[in-house]
Amino acid sequence: MQPHSTPDIPTHAVNLRIREDVRTLIDRAAKAQSKSRSDFMIDAARRAAEDTLLDQTFLRVDEQTYQHFLNVLDIAPRNEGFERLMNAKKPWAE
């Protein structure tokens, strides 16, 4: 992961108001990772932001490609591994 602050890249303040119990939890987690509270919160917020944006990926395809994709999804898997999985003992079915 890249450093959060370098001399040639300006930083900006972000102010948050949080409950004391949440701050204590964050401080404990930051200490466990040998990070400052700020570094821990920046890392966590950056990961959450990246995950959110990556989950929003939009793919544009033509009608023929989309139909092929749907057809492939509709094909039932039939192979030895799938059969073994479907015949395995289910932990909840006892």
C-alpha positions, 0 to 999 in steps of 0.5 A: 500500500502506498504511503498516505502522505508525501511531501509533494502530495497535499493532504486535507483534514477530515473531521469525524465525530464518533462515540467513545466506545467506537473510538476505543475499538478503533484505537485497539485495532490500530495498536494491534497493527502498530498504526496510528489511529489516523493511518488505521482509519485511512486504510480502512476507509480506503479499502471500503471505498475501493471495494464499493467501487469495484462492486459497481463494475458495469460491463457493456456488451452487445445483444449477441454476447449478452445472450451467449452469457445468459445461455452459458449461465443456464447450462447445468454443470455436469462433471465428476466434481459437481456430482461429488459435491451434490452427493456430499453429506450436508452438515444441516441434514442430520 
